[in-house]
Amino acid sequence: RKISAGPNVPLSETTPNAIVLYNALLKQIKIALNVGGRRALASMRQKTQVLRELHPKQRQHLLLLCDDAIAALPQDVPVETLALSRLSSGLYVQ
């Protein structure tokens, strides 16, 4: 997989550790979205706000992705129900 420094983040303005951290958080956001983890996304959003290791543009992008992911998930649906419905959605032909 290609490692990204983030949108509009010059490599000269960030560190290798920030790039690795950015990509790890990006992966966690995608996983939380796929399994319906609203609480996990909210927690990641709070932690991302205070991570000074990240470039400001990396932090801003991750916060935007968390917000978009939280908005995309239905409220008050148990994580297990949402994950099961996503896993089984491809099994049914309409």
Secondary structure, DSSP 8 states (H G I E B T S, - for coil): ------TT--GGGS-HHHHHHHHHHHHHHHHHHHHT-HHHHHHHHHHHHH-TTS-HHHHHHHHHHHHHHHHHS-TT--HHHHHHHHHHGGG---
